[in-house]
Each structure stands twice: as structure tokens, then as C-alpha cells.
Amino acid sequence: MNSKVPVLAIDGPSGSGKGTVGQILAQRLGWHFLDSGALYRALGVAAIRERVSLDDKPTLARLATSMDIHFVPRTDGGAAAVLLHGEEIGDPLRTEESGRLASIVAAIPEVRQALLQKQHSLRQPPGLVADGRDMGSTVFPDAILKVYLTASPEVRAQRRYKQLIEKGFDVNLPRLLDEIRERDARDAGRVVSPLKPAEDACILDTSQLDISGVVERVHGLLQERQRPG
Ligand code: C5P
């Protein structure tokens, strides 16, 4: 692992704004961006395509090890294209169903271990903004700054609702809120890398902030950390 390359770790639950904030900051800084949730989502999608049962932990771990996944950044700064065995996954990666599948496979320790090396390999100069649940606590414990974004489940459901409607998905707000609560409970309750802030993370409640407010706060914190002395 290239431990000299700075990492900005942004963790938090679904809908906390970490993906959007992370992408904007990565573009502003000229750093790479890791959407670690996409790895777990891609594995969920791959398992369904290959008809692997979500109870079959050894096969899921093997699938995670052999999964050929690449991120292709977009020039407009939008979410990178995710290629699974050379083919773009596209919309199926972003549905609530793929989020649910991701949180099931993500609870398997061998799967997390298998995806660790892939995440470390994306730490490349001049820097990496890494978004997920355990970027600061487990994957990049030496991150220069660890931020944990959070917001109430209602605010997060509303944000996800807007995002999914804009992408043309058919969604139901009360059901989305139930799914978010269910996913939070599964992510927070698992044995390995449960969803919780790293001990040295800066916790930011984004319920009352818009995206640009969060971007400026996190950028300001990063600049403080980078200041010599
Ligand atoms: O961030 P996103 O909603 O795409 O993540 C989907 C799921 O993947 C999460 O609910 C979580 O279970 C899992 N995940 C994880 N660790 C990460 C990123 C995502 O367990 N670092």
C-alpha cells in the first residue's frame, strides 16, 4: 500500500451525502475517488447474475476474490462507470435492491477481507477520497482526515427519494424510509466493520446543511490538517 498518499475518509449511512460530497471534493482536489459501496453492490449484482445463494458464504467470498471490477472516471465529474468483467453495470447498481443485496454480502467477513486489497490498490498519487462505512475505521486507518457524515433517517430517505426520482426510478417514500432503517440496522449490527464513526473521526450532522455547506466544512477541515506545523 502506498502509505505516503493522503486519504480523505468519508463514512456514514446511506443518504448522508457522503458520495456527492466525496465526488465534488475529489474533483476539486484532483484526487482519485473510491466509491467502496459500489464494490459491495457489484458483488450483490454478480451473485444474482451467477445464481449464487446469499447464504453461500464460501462461494460469495470466492466471487469477491475473482470479481474483475474497474471504475472508469467520467470527465464531467459524475459517478464513475463501474465495469464488471469489462461490461458497464449501469442502473442496476444504484437501486435500493442492490443496496440491500450489498448490505447482506457486506456482513460476511471473508468478503470484506477479499475486497480489502482492491480498495488499497486505489490509493494512488496525488491522493484518494474514499467513501464508505469503514474507510476511516478499517480500510485506511491512517487517513489524514476522517469524517463521519450523518443525518436523520427521514432526511436521508427524502434525499434518496429525490436522487432516485431524478434517475427515473419508481420509488415510494415510506418504503424507502423502511429500507433505509433496515439497512442501517444490518450495517450497524454486523460483527465486522459495523457502521460507526472511527474514534478519531469528525462527526458532522448534515440534516440542516446543503451539499455545498458540507463540502466547504470538510474542505476547511482538510486544509487545516494539511497545514504544516
Ligand atoms: O454506500 P452504499 O449505499 O452504496 O453502500 C451499499 C452497502 O454496502 C451498505 O449498506 C453497506 O452494507 C455496504 N458497505 C460496506 N462498507 C463500505 C461501503 C458499503 O459495508 N465501505
Boltz pocket constraint, residues with backbone or C-beta under 6 A from the ligand:
constraints:
  - pocket:
      binder: B
      contacts: [[A, 12], [A, 14], [A, 36], [A, 37], [A, 38], [A, 40], [A, 41], [A, 98], [A, 99], [A, 102], [A, 103], [A, 104], [A, 106], [A, 107], [A, 131], [A, 132], [A, 133], [A, 134], [A, 135], [A, 183], [A, 187], [A, 193]]
      max_distance: 6.0
